[in-house]
């Protein structure tokens, strides 16, 4: 269950607010631009190989990010995080002394 939560967290962080279709379209456009920047034209063997390489690199990066996140979580499980309750200071109660002299009252 914890692993599912970690996976969901990583996927959510990686995709942000985009839907799966929006992410796939954005990835395809970025991959296309990358391969065309190398001078490859759509439909050529080199272009197809480039798109495959870029997709494989993205998948490897995602696996590495997930592995790093899982390693970090394993090294620092939530049960070992110290709990420091917030300490609230009680207000200081000041005493006021008043003296009346005639019709005038003095307080300090």
C-alpha positions in Angstrom: 0.0 0.0 0.0 2.9 2.4 0.8 4.5 1.6 -2.5 1.3 2.4 -4.3 1.1 5.7 -2.5 4.7 6.5 -3.4 4.1 5.6 -7.0 1.0 7.7 -7.1 2.9 10.6 -5.6 5.8 10.4 -8.1 3.4 10.1 -11.1 1.4 13.0 -9.8 4.5 15.1 -9.3 5.8 14.2 -12.8 2.6 15.0 -14.6 1.5 18.0 -12.6 -2.0 19.0 -13.5 -2.0 17.4 -17.0 -4.2 14.5 -17.9 -2.5 11.4 -19.4 -3.6 12.4 -22.9 -2.2 15.9 -22.4 1.1 14.5 -21.1 1.4 12.1 -24.0 0.7 14.8 -26.5 3.3 17.1 -24.9 5.8 14.3 -24.8 5.2 13.5 -28.5 5.6 17.2 -29.5 8.8 17.5 -27.5 10.1 14.3 -29.0 9.3 15.4 -32.5 11.0 18.7 -31.9 14.1 17.0 -30.5 14.5 14.6 -33.4 13.8 17.3 -36.0 16.5 19.5 -34.2 19.0 16.8 -35.1 18.0 17.2 -38.8 16.0 14.1 -39.0 12.8 14.1 -41.1 9.5 12.4 -40.2 9.3 8.9 -41.7 13.0 8.2 -42.0 14.6 5.3 -40.2 16.8 7.7 -38.2 13.8 9.7 -37.1 12.1 6.5 -35.9 15.2 5.4 -34.0 15.5 8.8 -32.5 11.9 8.8 -31.2 12.5 5.3 -29.7 15.7 6.5 -28.0 14.0 9.6 -26.6 11.1 7.5 -25.3 13.5 5.0 -23.7 15.4 7.8 -22.0 12.2 9.3 -20.6 11.2 5.9 -19.2 14.7 5.4 -17.7 14.5 8.8 -16.1 11.1 8.1 -14.6 12.4 4.7 -13.2 15.5 6.5 -11.8 13.3 9.2 -10.1 11.0 6.5 -8.7 14.0 4.5 -7.4 15.6 7.6 -5.8 12.3 8.5 -4.2 11.8 5.0 -2.9 15.4 4.9 -1.6 14.9 8.2 0.2 11.7 6.9 1.8 13.4 3.6 2.9 16.3 5.5 4.4 14.0 7.9 6.3 10.7 6.1 7.2 8.0 8.2 8.7 8.1 6.2 11.9 11.6 7.5 12.6 10.7 11.2 12.1 10.9 12.8 15.6 7.7 14.4 16.8 8.2 17.8 18.3 4.9 19.1 19.7 4.5 22.8 19.5 5.0 24.5 22.8 2.7 27.4 23.5 3.9 30.0 25.9 1.4 31.2 28.4 0.8 34.9 28.3 2.6 36.8 31.0 0.0 38.3 33.4 1.0 41.7 34.7 -0.4 43.1 37.8 -1.6 46.7 37.7 -1.4 48.8 40.8 -3.6 51.8 41.0 -3.5 54.6 43.5 -6.1 57.3 43.9 -5.2 60.6 45.2 -8.1 63.0 45.5 -10.0 62.7 42.2 -7.0 61.4 40.2 -6.1 57.7 39.7 -2.6 56.7 38.9 -1.9 53.2 37.5 1.4 51.5 36.7 
